[in-house]
Amino acid sequence: MNSTAASTDGRRAKGELRRRALIEATVRVIARDGAAGVTHRTVAKEAGLPTTATTYYFDGIDALLTAALTSCMEEDSARIEQLAEAPGDDVDRIRALSVQMADLLTAPGHLLAEFEMCLLAVRRPEQRTATRRWKNALAAFARRLTDDPVRVKLFTHAYDGLLLQGLLAGEAPTAEEFEELLRELLRPE
């Protein structure tokens, strides 16, 4: 590889690291201050980068919010897809998902940011595409346990509701409580 190609690859890698840092900083700002707290300045400061970095990598705040939502949904989808494909039976899958749900509520900042970004997507249709893979991953997980399309739909709608109610509760539900609810929702054979 010649030195020009190596320096181009190095700049590209550095640029991707900076972009990733800005997305992660956006999620932290939303978790702490809400979406209204997302400005070029607050995100750059949170990421430890100059303010100009946000405008270099993102066309505006909406683009930054869309990238953050997409990133969160991609990570969450990958986790659900791994659980669906993990070895074990239906009981093991439900138990693993229940533990994951309870764990999300032990440090809820990331989850809180996701819900806030999803609510923004209600008013910003261009941000809704980020949630499609998430919904598909939940449906695929449910189809591993039931072939009843109503139960699959019920699960995909109820999952986020269970987590939202967990955020609102004074004391977050335990993995065992989530497991009981998921078994009722999915009723594996």
GUSEPA-623337 format. One line per field, with one value per residue (C-alpha): residue in three letters; chain; x negated, y negated, z negated. Coordinates in steps of 0.02 Angstrom, whole numbers, plus 50000, padded with zeros to 5 digits. Layout:
N
res = (ALA	...)
chain = (A	...)
x = (X	...)
y = (Y	...)
z = (Z	...)
# end
This chain:
189
res = (MET	ASN	SER	THR	ALA	ALA	SER	THR	ASP	GLY	ARG	ARG	ALA	LYS	GLY	GLU	LEU	ARG	ARG	ARG	ALA	LEU	ILE	GLU	ALA	THR	VAL	ARG	VAL	ILE	ALA	ARG	ASP	GLY	ALA	ALA	GLY	VAL	THR	HIS	ARG	THR	VAL	ALA	LYS	GLU	ALA	GLY	LEU	PRO	THR	THR	ALA	THR	THR	TYR	TYR	PHE	ASP	GLY	ILE	ASP	ALA	LEU	LEU	THR	ALA	ALA	LEU	THR	SER	CYS	MET	GLU	GLU	ASP	SER	ALA	ARG	ILE	GLU	GLN	LEU	ALA	GLU	ALA	PRO	GLY	ASP	ASP	VAL	ASP	ARG	ILE	ARG	ALA	LEU	SER	VAL	GLN	MET	ALA	ASP	LEU	LEU	THR	ALA	PRO	GLY	HIS	LEU	LEU	ALA	GLU	PHE	GLU	MET	CYS	LEU	LEU	ALA	VAL	ARG	ARG	PRO	GLU	GLN	ARG	THR	ALA	THR	ARG	ARG	TRP	LYS	ASN	ALA	LEU	ALA	ALA	PHE	ALA	ARG	ARG	LEU	THR	ASP	ASP	PRO	VAL	ARG	VAL	LYS	LEU	PHE	THR	HIS	ALA	TYR	ASP	GLY	LEU	LEU	LEU	GLN	GLY	LEU	LEU	ALA	GLY	GLU	ALA	PRO	THR	ALA	GLU	GLU	PHE	GLU	GLU	LEU	LEU	ARG	GLU	LEU	LEU	ARG	PRO	GLU)
chain = (A	A	A	A	A	A	A	A	A	A	A	A	A	A	A	A	A	A	A	A	A	A	A	A	A	A	A	A	A	A	A	A	A	A	A	A	A	A	A	A	A	A	A	A	A	A	A	A	A	A	A	A	A	A	A	A	A	A	A	A	A	A	A	A	A	A	A	A	A	A	A	A	A	A	A	A	A	A	A	A	A	A	A	A	A	A	A	A	A	A	A	A	A	A	A	A	A	A	A	A	A	A	A	A	A	A	A	A	A	A	A	A	A	A	A	A	A	A	A	A	A	A	A	A	A	A	A	A	A	A	A	A	A	A	A	A	A	A	A	A	A	A	A	A	A	A	A	A	A	A	A	A	A	A	A	A	A	A	A	A	A	A	A	A	A	A	A	A	A	A	A	A	A	A	A	A	A	A	A	A	A	A	A	A	A	A	A	A	A)
x = (50000	49930	49916	50059	50180	50120	50144	50316	50365	50296	50396	50551	50528	50499	50654	50759	50696	50743	50914	50942	50887	51013	51154	51113	51100	51271	51348	51267	51329	51506	51498	51442	51531	51662	51666	51691	51516	51436	51340	51181	51089	51154	51123	50948	50903	50970	50866	50711	50705	50714	50887	50846	50835	51024	51058	50922	50994	51179	51287	51381	51457	51589	51453	51362	51521	51559	51384	51399	51568	51506	51353	51457	51582	51443	51359	51524	51573	51407	51430	51607	51550	51411	51535	51651	51510	51427	51428	51558	51743	51887	51873	51689	51727	51864	51752	51607	51719	51792	51618	51571	51727	51693	51511	51567	51659	51511	51424	51569	51485	51463	51641	51710	51619	51690	51868	51845	51775	51918	52042	51955	51972	52161	52150	52003	52046	51869	51810	51935	51837	51711	51841	51886	51742	51784	51965	51911	51786	51920	52040	51906	51871	52057	52075	51941	52063	52235	52312	52465	52458	52565	52443	52297	52380	52431	52252	52175	52294	52284	52094	52060	52211	52142	51976	52060	52165	52005	51929	52082	52092	52018	51933	51886	51958	51844	51792	51913	52057	52014	51999	52174	52246	52150	52206	52386	52362	52275	52344	52209	52263)
y = (50000	49830	49690	49590	49736	49768	49586	49584	49741	49664	49505	49606	49710	49554	49474	49627	49625	49442	49471	49617	49511	49376	49503	49577	49403	49361	49511	49459	49280	49340	49458	49316	49162	49226	49199	49012	49009	49067	48925	48925	48852	48974	49127	49071	49031	49201	49287	49184	49117	48943	48877	48874	49064	49080	48972	49060	49234	49193	49075	49017	49068	49176	49274	49297	49356	49475	49547	49571	49656	49767	49816	49861	49961	50054	50102	50156	50255	50346	50395	50461	50554	50637	50692	50763	50864	50919	51103	51161	51185	51063	51051	51005	50870	50792	50796	50716	50578	50548	50529	50409	50305	50295	50248	50105	50030	50038	49897	49823	49673	49756	49825	49656	49574	49704	49673	49487	49507	49625	49494	49367	49488	49478	49298	49327	49465	49469	49537	49680	49789	49816	49913	50039	50160	50151	50199	50338	50405	50412	50500	50627	50661	50689	50804	50917	50949	50941	50952	50854	50688	50601	50650	50592	50423	50413	50446	50317	50185	50235	50249	50062	50030	50147	50055	49885	49937	50001	49828	49749	49870	49820	49989	50070	50243	50391	50516	50640	50517	50484	50671	50701	50568	50628	50807	50746	50638	50771	50933	51045	51222)
z = (50000	50043	49915	49992	49974	49796	49745	49827	49731	49571	49595	49635	49477	49372	49449	49409	49229	49212	49289	49170	49021	49071	49084	48914	48839	48911	48823	48658	48677	48712	48563	48450	48522	48642	48830	48801	48727	48889	48969	49071	48923	48789	48897	48947	48766	48709	48845	48805	48982	49057	49095	49281	49278	49258	49410	49510	49482	49470	49573	49420	49255	49340	49429	49264	49177	49321	49313	49125	49139	49280	49180	49026	49129	49220	49055	48977	49131	49132	48949	48980	49137	49036	48904	49036	49114	48951	48910	48788	48777	48765	48576	48593	48722	48616	48462	48556	48623	48450	48376	48516	48484	48297	48333	48446	48298	48179	48274	48372	48455	48624	48620	48570	48716	48836	48780	48798	48974	49021	48964	49075	49220	49202	49264	49381	49504	49575	49408	49404	49523	49383	49285	49422	49390	49204	49233	49352	49225	49091	49209	49258	49075	49042	49193	49117	48974	49056	49228	49173	49270	49139	49000	49107	49133	48951	48897	49015	48950	48767	48753	48758	48647	48514	48515	48512	48363	48282	48301	48224	48077	47911	47906	48071	48106	48078	48211	48133	48150	48331	48362	48294	48409	48562	48536	48532	48688	48792	48717	48788	48827)
# end
